[in-house]
Amino acid sequence: MSAIVYTVTATLPDRPTADRYLDWLRDGHVDAVVAAGAHSAMIVRVTDPPDPIRVETRYVFSTRQAYDDYLAHHAPALRADGAERFGPETGVRFSRSVGEVV
């Protein structure tokens, strides 16, 4: 079985919003995803290209089943919290991707 990498990319409208977003990730959100089944996580500030401001949060799940369990039981509440803090009115845009480690 291959590990699964789940990446959330946030495109942020300005530096103050990016700082608030990074604080939120560091102050509990990433830990909550790890507690919900991710094996590990990392926060990456994309520097090339420097604009727009983007932050990628990469979560590694040991198996597809662990990722599917996360999606079914934990992701809805965690995503809702993010949407409440960084909804469309804040100018933050999110995209998600999933891949297998080869």
Backbone torsions as a table, in degrees:
resi	resn	phi	psi	omega
1	MET	NA	137.9	179.9
2	SER	-91.1	146.2	172.5
3	ALA	-70.4	154.3	-178.9
4	ILE	-112.5	132.6	174.4
5	VAL	-109.4	120.8	179.2
6	TYR	-108.9	120.1	-176.9
7	THR	-116.1	128.7	173.4
8	VAL	-110.1	121.4	178.2
9	THR	-107.9	124.0	175.9
10	ALA	-107.5	126.7	172.6
11	THR	-101.7	121.9	-168.8
12	LEU	-112.8	142.4	-171.9
13	PRO	-76.4	-23.2	-176.2
14	ASP	-162.7	168.8	-176.6
15	ARG	-63.9	-43.1	179.3
16	PRO	-60.6	-39.6	177.9
17	THR	-67.1	-40.0	177.2
18	ALA	-61.0	-41.7	179.1
19	ASP	-64.1	-42.7	177.6
20	ARG	-63.3	-40.8	179.4
21	TYR	-63.7	-46.1	178.4
22	LEU	-62.2	-40.6	177.4
23	ASP	-60.1	-43.8	179.5
24	TRP	-61.9	-44.9	178.3
25	LEU	-59.3	-48.5	-175.6
26	ARG	-70.9	-28.6	-174.3
27	ASP	-91.2	20.7	172.6
28	GLY	145.7	-29.7	-175.7
29	HIS	-64.2	-48.7	-179.5
30	VAL	-61.8	-42.7	178.3
31	ASP	-61.0	-36.0	179.2
32	ALA	-66.4	-38.9	178.1
33	VAL	-67.8	-39.7	177.2
34	VAL	-64.6	-43.3	178.1
35	ALA	-63.5	-26.0	-179.4
36	ALA	-87.0	3.8	173.4
37	GLY	134.5	-11.5	178.3
38	ALA	-70.9	145.3	178.0
39	HIS	-75.7	-39.7	-179.8
40	SER	-160.5	172.0	-179.4
41	ALA	-154.2	156.4	172.8
42	MET	-146.6	148.6	176.9
43	ILE	-108.6	127.4	-177.0
44	VAL	-124.4	121.1	172.5
45	ARG	-88.2	119.1	-179.6
46	VAL	-71.8	126.2	-177.3
47	THR	-111.7	-14.0	-179.6
48	ASP	-139.1	104.5	7.3
49	PRO	-80.5	155.0	-177.0
50	PRO	-75.5	-21.3	179.7
51	ASP	-125.8	139.2	-2.3
52	PRO	-71.7	168.3	177.8
53	ILE	-70.9	123.8	179.8
54	ARG	-134.3	143.2	174.7
55	VAL	-127.9	128.3	176.0
56	GLU	-108.1	129.9	173.7
57	THR	-112.0	119.4	-175.3
58	ARG	-111.0	122.8	179.3
59	TYR	-113.0	134.9	177.7
60	VAL	-108.9	125.6	175.4
61	PHE	-109.7	136.5	-175.0
62	SER	-61.4	-33.9	-177.4
63	THR	-143.0	164.2	174.1
64	ARG	-61.7	-37.9	179.7
65	GLN	-62.3	-41.6	177.9
66	ALA	-62.6	-41.0	178.1
67	TYR	-66.3	-45.8	179.3
68	ASP	-60.7	-38.7	177.4
69	ASP	-64.0	-42.7	176.2
70	TYR	-57.6	-48.5	-179.4
71	LEU	-59.3	-43.6	-174.9
72	ALA	-72.8	-36.7	-168.7
73	HIS	-113.0	-19.3	-173.5
74	HIS	-125.5	-35.5	-174.9
75	ALA	-58.2	-41.5	-176.8
76	PRO	-56.6	-45.6	-178.5
77	ALA	-69.8	-40.9	-179.9
78	LEU	-66.8	-39.9	177.4
79	ARG	-66.8	-38.1	179.0
80	ALA	-62.4	-40.5	177.4
81	ASP	-61.4	-45.0	178.2
82	GLY	-62.5	-42.1	-179.9
83	ALA	-65.4	-34.5	178.6
84	GLU	-67.7	-38.2	-178.2
85	ARG	-82.2	-34.8	-172.2
86	PHE	-132.7	50.9	-179.9
87	GLY	-72.1	178.2	-176.8
88	PRO	-54.7	-31.8	-179.1
89	GLU	-65.5	-18.2	178.9
90	THR	-85.6	-10.4	-178.7
91	GLY	86.5	2.3	178.7
92	VAL	-83.0	135.0	176.1
93	ARG	-119.6	138.5	-179.0
94	PHE	-116.3	145.6	167.0
95	SER	-138.2	155.5	-177.8
96	ARG	-131.7	147.2	172.8
97	SER	-142.7	155.3	-179.5
98	VAL	-132.8	136.1	177.6
99	GLY	-145.7	164.2	176.9
100	GLU	-101.7	140.2	174.3
101	VAL	-75.1	129.3	-179.0
102	VAL	-114.9	NA	NA
